């Protein structure tokens, strides 16, 4: 988008479809000693002029979740708020304000808003919500099932594709239960990125509801079949570059991380894995992810 809010060709392919920008990023990945960690509290990576990827430092919380800040002409959206509530330890509000101020310096406008949405309500994705309480021009949508589904209109039709207009940039939002009953996936036609939260990412895919998860994966594959998807971005990296090997839970140093981005072909891999595992609870290891199915009979 240019300063007047019109789309430019910078993020488009020759046919006008979303073109993948490079994501060859060395993400902050912890250190052998958290005491001596010198990485920023929050890594800020500009995917393009209007799309920013944030990662929390592992020295603050081992989950090290990713968050996403997308700019439209009328407002920005922050997807997820990280794993730590304290602004002293995790200054998410300050970093978001700085990034927005920089963006507005190049795209001046009055009454620019901020919308805070979530991929699901687990604590490592909502802990920073309180930092945005009272922020002018800001709407924080609670991630819990009832409030999130009220916002997106999923109560009336859980299979609907909800649309969130940021001004010149309209996100498509899907209810995608399985990891959590309130999970939401976001598709951004501007970049072609599918933001899958904890449903699909290079790590341990914790499945609370197996049948719902299978339906969600099928739905995502069908959805991607009719849209140009450049990257599938979840909210964590837990695998190593060695196929089938993940870092142990609570690891705070991951020097051999694979890329964050996955592909639609890997969605097909997840579907095949789900089919092969069936309803068997436990940990099931595959090259690019681990399926962790809850025992529903206990």
C-alpha positions, 0 to 999 in steps of 0.5 A: 500500500502507498501513503494514500492507502492504494495497493502497489505492485510491490507485494504482487506477482505479475498476474496480480496474485500475492507473491512470496517475499523471502523469509530467510530469517535467523530468528532469536533462538535463545542462548546457552545461558539465559543470564547472559542472553543479549537478544532483544526482548522482542525480535522485529522483522519487517516481512514487507512495508505493511507486515511485521513478524514479532518473536518473543525472546526465549530468555523471557519465556521458553514458548518464544511465540510469534506474533503478527502486526498487519497494517491496513489504511484504517487500522492495524491488527495484532494477532496474539500478544505473547506469553508474558504479562509484565511490560517490564519483562516483555514490552510488547505495547512499547514495541508495537507503539514504536512500529506503528509510529514508524509506519504512520510517519510514512503513511500519515493519517488521523485516528488510526486504530489497532485491533487485537485478535488471537489464534486461540486463548492459551496463555502463551498467546494472550498474556500481553492483552492487559498491556493494551487496556486503555490504549486509545483507539484500540479494541482487544477481542477476548480470545475465549470461545463465546467472545471470539465467536461473537466477534467473527459471527461463528455462532450463526455459522461455524463454517463461515469465512468471516472478514475483518477489514483493516482498510484496503486489506481484508483478512479472511478468518476461519474457525479451526478447532482441534488444538483448541475449541476456539482456535481461529486461522487467518488468511491475508490475501495481501501477502498470501500468508495463512496464519495457523496459530498452534494448529500447524507449525514446525513443532508439537501439534497438540490435538485436544479433539481428534475428529475436529482437528481432522476436519480443520486440516481438511478445511484448510487444504480445501481453503488453500486450493482456491487461494494463492497461499505463499506461506503457512505461518504458525506461532512456534518453532519446536523442531530441529533441522534433523527430520523427526527430532524436536527440542525438549519441552522448556528448552531455552536454546534452539540453535538448529531451528528449521524455518518458521514457514511451512507450505501447503504441501506440508498441510497434506503431510499433516492430513496423511499423518492424521489418517495414519495415526487415527484415534491412537493417543500419544506422541507420533513423530513425523519429519516436520512435526509431532502429532500429540493426541490427547487420550480422551478415554481417561 
